[in-house]
Amino acid sequence: MEYNTNRFKLVIPEYGRNIHKMIDYAIQIKNRKKRNRCAWSIIKLMTDSTHPRFNKSIPYFQHKLWNQLFIMSNYQLDIDPPFPKPNPGKIKVFSYKKVVYPEYLTNFRYYGKIIRNMIHVAIHCKNQQKKEGLFYAIANTMKKNYLRWNKNIVEDDIIFKDLKELSKGKICLMNTDPLLQCSHILRSKRKKGLKKQKEKVV
């Protein structure tokens, strides 16, 4: 099987690999008239596939398509376009910046963003007794969120380990009291679900 990562890199990915292959084929056509007809066919495909609702008669729009055709051919396509050929030195090539996703969407996303805010507040709490209570409450909330995504039983050690990592080692609850039982959490969720169903029926 041939993967796209092993194939040639697309100049303008929006037009797809087939359009690029057609342009490569047009470059190899020796007859100029046939080459021109092939270029017009490619322009029509580019218009219909990417801008089906756009007014195709607008000169600026057509000029843009012909410029993109030359760019995708690496300026090797020798044809007679209806517009002046673009100058490679004046064409700006835009580089797309990689989208940076928030940390809570890539790492432990099932705990949610609020947990991270709670951890930040608890760490900076000045009341030591209140701080320990917050740590324990956060761990229980994490366990509830974990079971919301995964219905299987989760050990407290996993929650404590994840909490330590999320807090960058500032919260360690390995030797504290056990958290709420998984069966208790799942049972309370079932009761709430049944209650909502009854309210809808009424």
Secondary structure, 3 states (H helix, E strand, C coil): CCCHHHCCCCCCHHHHHHHHHHHHHHHHCCCHHHHHHHHHHHHHHHHHHHCCCCCCCCHHHHHHHHHHHHHHCCCCCCCCCCCCCCCCCCCCCCCCCCCCCCHHHHCCHHHCHHHHHHHHHHHCCCCHHHHHHHHHHHHHHHHHHHHHHCCCCCCHHHHHHHHHHHCCCCCCCCCCCCCCCHHHHHHHHHHHHHHHHHHHHC
